[in-house]
Amino acid sequence: MNPAYQKFFQILILSALTFSLSAQTGNYISMKQRTEILENRKKLTQEVDLFYDKTKQTITKYYHASPEFIMNINALGEIKTYYPKSNEVGFKHVPELSSKRNLIYYFINNFTDHLGLADEGFQLISSTYENQHNITVWKAPSFLKNIESVKMVFENGLPVFAEYQAHKKKVIKKIYYTNYKNFTQFRFPQKIIEISYLPTGDSLINRTVFSEISISPTTSNPMFNFKIPDDAKPVEVSENR
């Protein structure tokens, strides 16, 4: 190969590698989230555009629902829900729903050893190895009457399974974390399946798929700087709205 062409291709490859790495670094993470809830042979589908600002520790969600709405959550658990069509806004303060208690937060910040259990008051009581898996067991705090313990299974340092147990080791929930994708700053499961076992004997299946995960050093998407209009009318936010 001509030396000039060889040098050109080397620069081209180096530029491509540099772009690939830079495209995976930054404090602004966006993704699409599709959740399917299966219960009594009925399926409810929910599609959300999610924007996580690592600097401000805020999560903004755009719900493709009827009506469409935008939800912003900060680290204090202050939740603002804006309805563009009616120009209405609702306010809530739920510390348990803080952006720093969201599953997205734990994965993006590499707090995957407990996925929030420690923040909820759970205590680590055992850590063992079975083949290539690390298994940890967490004891629930006394104020959680319906949960006795949680078992987490890790593979290559990443959570792949969690099992919630009630009294007498009755399984009430199972969670599977699959289809991990590697990024420069973190590793993220693109599919999460949660099975909740109801007292009636039925089960509730929640399947969430994440796609189009993008990381940027700038707030190129306007949703990162979304501001609720000053003239938005305050309203009560019900659970069914």
GUROBA-397691 format. One record per residue: residue in one letter; x, y, z of N, C-alpha, C, O in turn. Coordinates in steps of 0.2 Angstrom, whole numbers, plus 5000, padded with zeros to 4 digits. Each point is the difference from the previous one (the first is absolute). Layout:
REM GUROBA-397691
SITE   r    nc1    nc2    nc3   cac1   cac2   cac3    cc1    cc2    cc3    oc1    oc2    oc3
SITE   A      X      Y      Z      X      Y      Z      X      Y      Z      X      Y      Z
...
***
This chain:
REM GUROBA-397691
SITE   r    nc1    nc2    nc3   cac1   cac2   cac3    cc1    cc2    cc3    oc1    oc2    oc3
SITE   M   5004   4994   5000   4996   5006   5000   5004   5006   5000   5006   5001   5003
SITE   N   4992   5004   4993   5004   5006   5000   5000   5003   5007   4995   5001   5003
SITE   P   5011   5002   4999   5001   5002   5007   4996   5006   5001   4997   5001   5006
SITE   A   5001   5003   4989   4996   5006   5002   4993   4997   5001   4996   5003   5005
SITE   Y   5001   4992   4991   4994   4997   5002   5000   4997   5006   4995   5000   5004
SITE   Q   5010   4996   4998   5001   4996   5006   4999   5005   5006   4996   4999   5005
SITE   K   5007   5007   4995   5000   5005   5005   4993   5003   5000   4997   5001   5006
SITE   F   5000   5000   4989   4993   5002   4999   4995   4996   5004   4996   5002   5004
SITE   F   5005   4991   4995   4995   4995   5003   5001   5000   5007   4996   4999   5004
SITE   Q   5011   5001   4998   5001   5000   5007   4997   5006   5004   4997   4999   5005
SITE   I   5003   5007   4992   4997   5006   5003   4992   4999   5000   4997   5002   5005
SITE   L   5001   4995   4990   4992   4999   4999   4998   4995   5006   4995   5001   5003
SITE   I   5009   4994   4998   4998   4995   5005   5001   5003   5007   4995   4999   5004
SITE   L   5010   5005   4997   5001   5003   5006   4994   5005   5002   4998   5000   5006
SITE   S   5000   5003   4989   4995   5005   5001   4993   4997   5001   4997   5002   5005
SITE   A   5002   4992   4992   4994   4996   5001   5000   4997   5008   4995   5001   5003
SITE   L   5011   4997   4999   5000   4997   5007   4999   5006   5005   4997   4999   5005
SITE   T   5006   5007   4993   5000   5006   5005   4992   5002   5000   4998   5001   5006
SITE   F   4999   4999   4988   4993   5002   5000   4996   4995   5004   4995   5002   5004
SITE   S   5006   4991   4995   4996   4995   5004   5001   5001   5007   4995   4999   5004
SITE   L   5011   5002   4999   5001   5001   5007   4997   5006   5003   4997   5000   5005
SITE   S   5004   5006   4991   4997   5006   5002   4992   5000   5000   4997   5003   5004
SITE   A   5000   4993   4992   4993   4999   4999   4997   4997   5006   4994   5000   5002
SITE   Q   5011   4996   5002   4997   4996   5006   5002   5003   5006   5000   4997   5005
SITE   T   5003   5009   4995   5001   5004   5006   4996   5006   5001   4999   5003   4995
SITE   G   5000   4999   5011   4996   5006   5001   4995   4999   5006   4999   4995   5003
SITE   N   4998   5011   4999   4996   5000   5006   4992   5000   4998   4996   5000   5004
SITE   Y   5003   4999   4989   4993   5001   4998   4998   4993   4997   5002   4999   4994
SITE   I   4994   4997   5009   4998   4994   4997   4993   4999   4998   4995   5002   5004
SITE   S   5003   4996   4990   4993   5000   4998   4999   4993   4997   5005   4996   4998
SITE   M   4989   5002   5003   4998   4993   4997   4993   4999   5000   4996   5005   5002
SITE   K   5002   4990   4994   4992   4999   4999   4999   4994   5005   5004   4995   5000
SITE   Q   4990   5005   5003   4998   4995   5005   4993   4998   4998   4995   5003   4999
SITE   R   5005   4990   5000   4993   4997   4998   4998   4995   5005   5004   4995   5001
SITE   T   4991   5006   5002   4998   4995   5006   4993   4997   4998   4996   5003   4998
SITE   E   5004   4990   5003   4994   4996   4999   4998   4997   5006   5004   4997   5003
SITE   I   4990   5004   4999   4998   4997   5007   4994   4995   4998   4995   5002   4997
SITE   L   5006   4992   5005   4996   4994   4998   4996   4998   5007   5003   4998   5004
SITE   E   4991   5002   4996   4996   4998   5005   4993   4998   4998   4996   5003   4996
SITE   N   5002   4991   5006   4994   4997   4998   4999   5000   4993   4994   5001   4997
SITE   R   5011   4997   4999   5000   4999   4993   4999   5007   4996   4998   5000   4994
SITE   K   5003   5005   5010   4999   5007   4997   5007   5003   5000   5004   5000   5005
SITE   K   4997   5004   4990   5007   5003   4999   4999   5008   5000   4996   5003   4996
SITE   L   5008   5000   5008   5000   5008   5000   5007   5002   4998   5005   4998   5003
SITE   T   4995   5006   4992   5007   5002   4997   5001   5008   5002   4995   5004   4999
SITE   Q   5011   4997   5003   5002   5007   5001   5006   5002   4997   5005   4996   5001
SITE   E   4996   5009   4995   5006   5002   4997   5002   5007   5003   4996   5005   5000
SITE   V   5010   4996   5001   5003   5006   5004   5007   5001   4997   5004   4996   4998
SITE   D   4997   5011   5000   5006   5002   4999   5003   5003   5006   4997   5004   5004
SITE   L   5009   4993   4998   5003   5002   5007   5007   5004   4999   5004   4998   4996
SITE   F   4996   5007   5008   5006   5004   5000   5003   5001   5007   4997   5003   5004
SITE   Y   5009   4995   4997   5004   5000   5006   5005   5005   5000   5005   4999   4996
SITE   D   4995   5006   5008   5005   5005   5001   5004   4999   5006   4998   5001   5006
SITE   K   5008   4996   4993   5005   4998   5005   5002   5006   5004   5001   4999   5006
SITE   T   5000   5007   4992   5002   5005   5003   4995   5003   5005   5002   5002   5006
SITE   K   4992   4998   4992   4995   5003   5004   4996   4994   5004   4996   5002   5005
SITE   Q   5006   4992   4993   4996   4994   5003   4993   5001   4999   4996   4999   5005
SITE   T   5002   5002   4989   4993   5000   4999   4998   4995   4994   5004   4999   4996
SITE   I   4990   4999   5004   4997   4996   4995   4994   5003   4997   4995   5002   5004
SITE   T   5005   4999   4990   4994   5002   4996   4997   4995   4996   5004   4997   4996
SITE   K   4990   5002   5004   4997   4994   4996   4994   5003   4996   4996   5004   5002
SITE   Y   5004   4994   4992   4995   5002   4995   4995   4994   4999   5003   4996   4996
SITE   Y   4991   5004   5006   4996   4995   5000   4996   5000   4993   4996   5005   4999
SITE   H   5004   4990   4997   4996   5000   4994   4993   4997   5002   4999   4994   4998
SITE   A   4997   5010   5005   4994   4997   5003   4994   5004   4997   5001   5005   4996
SITE   S   4993   4994   5007   4994   5004   4998   4997   5003   5006   4996   4996   5003
SITE   P   5005   5010   4999   5004   5005   4997   5008   4999   5001   5002   4997   5005
SITE   E   5002   5006   4990   5007   5000   5002   5002   5004   5005   4997   5005   5002
SITE   F   5008   4993   5002   5002   5005   5005   5008   4999   5002   5003   4995   4998
SITE   I   5000   5010   5005   5007   5000   5001   5001   5000   5008   4997   5004   5003
SITE   M   5007   4992   5000   5001   4999   5007   5007   5002   5001   5005   4997   4997
SITE   N   4997   5007   5008   5007   5002   5002   5000   4998   5007   4996   5002   5005
SITE   I   5010   4994   4997   5001   4998   5007   5007   5002   5002   5005   4999   4996
SITE   N   4996   5004   5010   5006   5002   5002   5003   4996   5006   4996   4995   5002
SITE   A   5009   5006   5001   5003   4996   5005   4997   5000   5006   5001   4996   5005
SITE   L   4994   5009   4996   4997   5001   5007   4993   4996   4999   4996   5000   5005
SITE   G   5002   4998   4989   4994   4996   5000   4994   5005   4998   4994   4999   5001
SITE   E   5008   5007   4997   4995   5005   4997   4998   4998   4993   5005   5000   4996
SITE   I   4989   4999   5003   4998   4998   4993   4995   5005   4997   4995   5002   5003
SITE   K   5007   5000   4991   4995   5005   4997   4998   4996   4993   5004   4997   4996
SITE   T   4989   5003   5003   4997   4997   4995   4997   5005   4996   4995   5003   5002
SITE   Y   5007   4998   4991   4997   5005   4996   4996   4997   4994   5003   4995   4997
SITE   Y   4991   5007   5002   4996   4998   4995   5000   5005   4994   4996   5005   5001
SITE   P   5007   4995   4994   5001   5005   4995   4993   5002   4996   4999   5006   4999
SITE   K   4997   4989   5000   4994   5001   4997   4995   5005   5004   4997   5005   4997
SITE   S   5003   4994   5009   4996   5005   5004   5004   5005   5004   4997   5004   5003
SITE   N   5009   4996   4996   5005   5005   5004   4999   5000   5007   4999   5005   5003
SITE   E   5000   4988   5000   4999   4999   5007   5006   4997   5003   5004   4996   4997
SITE   V   4998   5005   5010   5005   4997   5003   4998   4998   5007   4997   5004   5003
SITE   G   5006   4990   4999   4998   4998   5006   5007   4999   5004   5005   4999   4997
SITE   F   4994   5002   5010   5006   4999   5004   4999   4995   5005   4995   4999   5003
SITE   K   5011   4997   4999   5000   4995   5005   5007   5000   5003   5005   5002   4997
SITE   H   4995   4996   5010   5006   4999   5003   5000   4993   5003   4997   4999   5005
SITE   V   5007   4997   4992   5000   4993   5002   5008   4998   5001   5003   4998   4995
SITE   P   5000   5003   5011   5007   4998   5000   5002   4993   4998   5006   4999   4997
SITE   E   4989   4996   5004   5002   4993   4998   5000   5000   4992   5003   4995   4997
SITE   L   4995   5010   4999   5000   5000   4993   5006   5004   4997   4999   5002   4995
SITE   S   5005   5000   5010   5006   5005   4998   5003   4997   4994   5001   4994   4998
SITE   S   5002   5010   4998   5004   4998   4994   5006   4996   5002   5003   4996   4996
SITE   K   4999   5005   5010   5006   4996   5003   4998   4993   5003   5004   4996   5003
SITE   R   4989   5003   4996   4998   4993   5002   4997   4996   4994   4997   4995   5001
SITE   N   5004   5008   4993   4998   4997   4994   5005   4995   4998   5006   5001   5001
SITE   L   4992   4994   4996   5004   4994   4997   5005   5003   4995   5006   4998   5000
SITE   I   4992   5007   4996   5004   5003   4995   5007   5003   5004   5005   4999   4997
SITE   Y   4993   5004   5008   5006   5003   5004   5005   4995   5002   5006   5002   5000
SITE   Y   4992   4993   5003   5005   4995   5002   5004   4997   4995   5006   4999   5001
SITE   F   4991   4999   4993   5004   4998   4995   5005   5005   4997   5006   4998   4999
SITE   I   4991   5008   4999   5005   5005   4997   5005   5002   5005   5006   5002   4997
SITE   N   4993   4998   5009   5006   5002   5005   5003   4994   5003   5004   5001   5004
SITE   N   4995   4993   4993   5004   4994   5002   4999   4998   5007   5004   4997   5003
SITE   F   4990   5004   5000   4998   4998   5006   4996   4993   5000   4994   5000   5002
SITE   T   5009   4995   4995   4996   4994   4998   5001   4995   5005   4997   4994   5000
SITE   D   5007   5007   5006   5001   4995   5005   4994   4999   5004   4999   4994   5003
SITE   H   4996   5010   4997   4994   4999   5004   4994   5003   4997   4994   4999   5002
SITE   L   5007   5005   4992   4994   5003   4996   4995   5003   5005   4994   5000   4999
SITE   G   5008   5004   5006   4996   5004   5004   4997   4996   5007   4997   5004   5004
SITE   L   5005   4990   4996   4998   4996   5006   5002   5004   5007   4997   5001   5005
SITE   A   5010   5000   4994   5003   5004   5006   4997   5006   5002   4999   5002   5006
SITE   D   4999   5002   4989   4996   5006   5001   4993   5000   5003   4998   5004   5003
SITE   E   4999   4990   4996   4994   4998   5002   5000   4997   5007   4995   4999   5003
SITE   G   5011   5001   5000   5001   4997   5007   5001   4993   5000   5000   4997   5006
SITE   F   5001   4999   4989   5002   4993   5000   5007   4999   5002   5004   5005   4999
SITE   Q   4997   4990   5005   5007   4998   5003   5003   4994   4996   4996   4995   5000
SITE   L   5010   5005   4998   5003   4994   4997   5002   4995   5006   5003   5002   5005
SITE   I   4994   4992   4994   5001   4995   5005   5005   4994   4998   5002   4996   5004
SITE   S   4999   5003   4989   5004   4995   4997   5002   5002   4993   4997   5003   4997
SITE   S   5009   4994   5002   5003   5001   4993   5004   4993   4998   5005   4999   5003
SITE   T   4992   4997   4992   5003   4994   4999   5001   4999   4992   4998   5004   4996
SITE   Y   5006   4991   5002   5002   4999   4993   4997   4993   4998   5002   4995   5004
SITE   E   4995   5005   4991   4998   4993   4997   5002   5000   4993   4997   5004   4995
SITE   N   5008   4992   5003   5003   5000   4993   5002   5008   4998   5004   5002   5004
SITE   Q   4994   5001   4991   5002   5006   4998   4995   5006   5003   5001   5005   4998
SITE   H   4995   4993   5006   4995   5005   5003   5001   5002   5007   5002   4995   5004
SITE   N   4998   5011   4997   5000   5003   5007   4993   5001   5003   4996   5003   4996
SITE   I   5002   4994   5009   4993   5000   5003   5000   5004   5007   5004   4998   5004
SITE   T   4992   5007   4996   5000   5004   5006   4993   5000   5003   4995   4999   4996
SITE   V   5004   5001   5010   4993   5000   5003   5000   5006   5005   5004   5001   5004
SITE   W   4990   5002   4995   4999   5007   5004   4994   4999   5004   4994   4997   4998
SITE   K   5006   5005   5008   4995   4999   5005   4996   5007   5000   5003   5005   5000
SITE   A   4990   4994   4999   4996   5006   5000   4999   5004   5006   5001   4997   5006
SITE   P   4998   5009   4994   4999   5004   5006   4994   4998   5004   4995   4998   4996
SITE   S   5004   5003   5010   4994   4998   5004   4994   5004   4997   4994   4997   5001
SITE   F   5006   5009   4997   4994   5003   4998   4997   4997   4993   4994   5002   4998
SITE   L   5010   4994   4999   4997   4997   4994   4997   4993   5002   5003   4995   5000
SITE   K   4990   5005   5001   4997   4994   5003   4999   4995   4995   5000   4994   5002
SITE   N   5000   5007   4991   4999   4995   4995   5006   4997   4997   4999   4995   4996
SITE   I   5007   5007   5006   5006   4998   4997   5005   4998   5006   5001   5003   5005
SITE   E   5001   4991   4994   5005   4997   5006   5007   5001   4997   5005   5002   5004
SITE   S   4997   4996   4990   5006   5000   4997   5000   5001   4993   4995   4999   4996
SITE   V   5011   5003   5001   5001   5000   4993   5007   4997   4998   5005   5001   5003
SITE   K   4995   4994   4992   5006   4997   4998   5002   5003   4993   4995   5000   4996
SITE   M   5011   5002   5003   5002   5002   4994   5006   4996   4997   5004   4998   5004
SITE   V   4996   5001   4990   5005   4996   4996   5003   5004   4995   4997   5003   4996
SITE   F   5010   4996   5005   5004   5004   4995   5005   4996   4996   5002   4995   5002
SITE   E   4999   5007   4992   5004   4997   4995   5005   5005   4997   4997   5005   4997
SITE   N   5009   4993   5004   5005   5005   4997   4999   5007   5003   5001   5005   4997
SITE   G   4997   4995   5010   4999   5006   5003   4994   5004   4999   4999   5005   5003
SITE   L   4996   4992   4993   4994   5004   4998   4994   4996   5003   5000   4994   4999
SITE   P   4995   5009   5003   4994   4997   5003   4996   4997   4994   4999   5003   4995
SITE   V   5000   4990   5005   4996   4997   4995   4993   4997   5003   4996   4999   4996
SITE   F   5003   5001   5010   4994   4997   5003   4999   5003   5007   5005   5000   5004
SITE   A   4989   5001   4998   4998   5002   5007   4994   4996   5002   4995   4999   4996
SITE   E   5005   4999   5010   4994   4996   5002   4997   5003   5007   5004   5000   5005
SITE   Y   4990   5002   4996   4997   5003   5006   4996   4995   5003   4996   4996   4997
SITE   Q   5006   5003   5010   4996   4994   5004   4997   5003   5006   5002   5005   5003
SITE   A   4992   4993   4998   4996   5002   5006   5001   4994   5005   5005   4997   5000
SITE   H   4990   5003   5005   5001   4995   5006   5000   4993   4997   4997   4998   4995
SITE   K   5007   4998   5008   5001   4993   4999   5003   4999   4993   4998   4995   4996
SITE   K   5006   5010   5001   5003   5000   4994   4996   4999   4994   5001   4997   4995
SITE   K   4993   5006   5006   4995   5000   4994   5002   5005   4995   5001   5006   5002
SITE   V   5000   4992   4992   5002   5005   4995   4995   5004   4998   4994   4998   4998
SITE   I   5007   5009   5002   4995   5005   4998   5002   5004   4994   4995   5003   4997
SITE   K   5011   4997   5001   5002   5003   4994   5007   4997   4997   5004   4999   5004
SITE   K   4996   5001   4990   5007   4998   4996   5001   5006   4995   4996   5002   4997
SITE   I   5011   5000   5003   5002   5005   4995   5006   4997   4996   5004   4998   5003
SITE   Y   4995   5002   4990   5006   4998   4996   5003   5006   4996   4996   5004   4997
SITE   Y   5010   4997   5004   5004   5005   4996   5004   4997   4994   5004   4996   5002
SITE   T   4994   5006   4992   5003   4997   4995   5002   5004   4994   4999   5006   5000
SITE   N   5005   4992   4995   5002   5003   4994   5004   5007   5002   4998   5005   4998
SITE   Y   5007   4994   5006   5004   5005   5002   5004   5003   4994   5002   4997   4995
SITE   K   4999   5010   5005   5004   5003   4995   5005   5004   5003   4999   5004   5005
SITE   N   5007   4996   4992   5006   5003   5003   5001   5007   4998   5000   5001   4993
SITE   F   5000   5004   5011   5002   5007   4998   5007   5002   5004   5002   4996   5004
SITE   T   5001   5009   4994   5006   5002   5003   4999   5001   5007   5005   4999   5004
SITE   Q   4990   5004   4998   4999   5002   5007   4996   4995   5005   5001   5000   5006
SITE   F   4995   4996   4990   4996   4995   5004   4998   4994   4996   5001   5000   4994
SITE   R   4996   4995   5009   4996   4995   4996   4993   5000   5002   4998   5001   5006
SITE   F   4998   4998   4989   4993   5001   5001   4996   4994   4997   5001   4998   4995
SITE   P   4994   4999   5009   4995   4995   4998   4995   5003   4995   4996   5004   5002
SITE   Q   5004   4993   4992   4995   5003   4996   4993   4996   5000   4995   5002   4997
SITE   K   5005   4993   5007   4993   4997   5002   5000   4998   5007   5004   4997   5003
SITE   I   4990   5005   5000   4999   4998   5007   4993   4997   5000   4995   5003   4998
SITE   I   5005   4991   5005   4993   4996   5001   4999   4999   5007   5004   4997   5004
SITE   E   4990   5006   4998   4998   4999   5007   4994   4996   5001   4995   5002   4997
SITE   I   5005   4993   5007   4994   4996   5001   4998   5001   5007   5003   4998   5005
SITE   S   4991   5004   4997   4997   5001   5006   4995   4995   5001   4995   4999   4996
SITE   Y   5005   4997   5010   4995   4995   5001   4995   5003   5005   5001   5001   5006
SITE   L   4993   4999   4992   4994   5003   5003   4997   4995   5005   5001   4994   4999
SITE   P   4996   5008   5007   4997   4996   5005   4994   4995   4997   4999   4995   5002
SITE   T   4998   5008   4992   4995   4996   4997   5003   4994   4996   4996   4995   4998
SITE   G   5010   5004   5002   5003   4995   4996   5002   5002   4993   5004   4996   4997
SITE   D   4994   5009   5001   5002   5003   4993   5007   5003   5000   5002   5001   5006
SITE   S   5000   5001   4989   5007   5004   5000   4999   5006   4995   4996   5000   4995
SITE   L   5008   5005   5007   5000   5006   4996   5007   5000   4997   5005   5000   5003
SITE   I   4996   5001   4990   5006   5000   4996   5001   5007   4998   4996   5002   4996
SITE   N   5010   5000   5005   5002   5007   4998   5006   4999   4996   5005   4999   5003
SITE   R   4995   5003   4991   5006   4999   4995   5002   5007   4997   4996   5003   4997
SITE   T   5010   4999   5005   5002   5006   4998   5006   5000   4995   5005   4996   5002
SITE   V   4995   5007   4992   5005   5000   4995   5003   5007   4999   4996   5004   4999
SITE   F   5010   4997   5002   5003   5006   4998   5004   5000   4994   5003   4995   4998
SITE   S   4997   5010   4998   5003   5000   4993   5002   5008   4999   4998   5004   5003
SITE   E   5006   4996   4991   5003   5007   4998   5003   5003   5006   4999   5006   5001
SITE   I   5005   4991   5003   5003   5003   5005   5006   5004   4998   5004   4998   4996
SITE   S   4996   5009   5006   5005   5005   4997   5003   5004   5006   4996   5002   5004
SITE   I   5010   4999   4995   5004   5004   5005   5003   5005   4997   5004   5000   4995
SITE   S   4995   5006   5008   5003   5006   4997   5003   5005   5005   4998   5000   5006
SITE   P   5008   5004   4992   5003   5004   5004   4996   5007   5000   5002   5004   5004
SITE   T   4993   4997   4992   4996   5006   5000   4993   4999   5000   4998   4994   4999
SITE   T   4998   5011   5003   4993   4999   5000   4997   5002   4993   4996   5004   4999
SITE   S   5006   4991   4996   4998   5001   4993   4992   4999   4999   4997   5004   4996
SITE   N   5000   4992   5009   4993   4999   4999   4996   5005   5005   5002   5001   5005
SITE   P   4994   5003   4992   4996   5005   5004   4997   4998   5006   4998   5004   5005
SITE   M   5000   4989   4995   4997   4997   5006   5004   5001   5007   4997   5000   5005
SITE   F   5010   5000   4994   5004   5001   5006   4999   5007   5003   5002   5001   5006
SITE   N   4996   5004   4990   4999   5006   5002   4992   5002   5000   4999   5006   5000
SITE   F   4997   4989   5001   4993   5001   5000   4998   5005   5006   5002   4998   5005
SITE   K   4994   5007   4993   4997   5004   5006   4993   5001   4999   4997   5001   4995
SITE   I   4999   4997   5010   4993   5001   5000   4998   5007   5000   5003   5005   5003
SITE   P   4992   4997   4992   4998   5007   4999   4998   5003   5007   4997   4997   5004
SITE   D   5005   5009   4996   4998   5004   5006   4992   5001   5001   4998   5000   5006
SITE   D   4999   5000   4989   4992   5000   5000   4997   4994   5001   4994   5000   4999
SITE   A   5009   4994   5002   4997   4994   5000   4996   5000   5007   5001   5002   5005
SITE   K   4993   4995   4994   4995   5000   5005   5001   4994   5005   5000   4994   4998
SITE   P   5001   5007   5009   5001   4995   5005   4994   4996   5000   4994   5002   5001
SITE   V   5007   4991   4999   4994   4995   5001   5002   4995   5005   5006   4999   5001
SITE   E   4989   4997   5001   5001   4994   5004   5002   4995   4995   4998   4999   4995
SITE   V   5007   4997   5007   5003   4994   4996   4997   4994   5004   5003   4998   5005
SITE   S   4992   4998   4991   4998   4994   5003   5004   4994   4998   5004   5001   4995
SITE   E   4995   4993   5008   5004   4994   4998   4998   4998   4993   5003   4997   4997
SITE   N   4990   5004   5001   4998   4998   4994   5001   5004   4994   4998   4998   4994
SITE   R   5004   5008   5007   5000   5005   4995   5007   4999   4996   5001   5003   4995
***
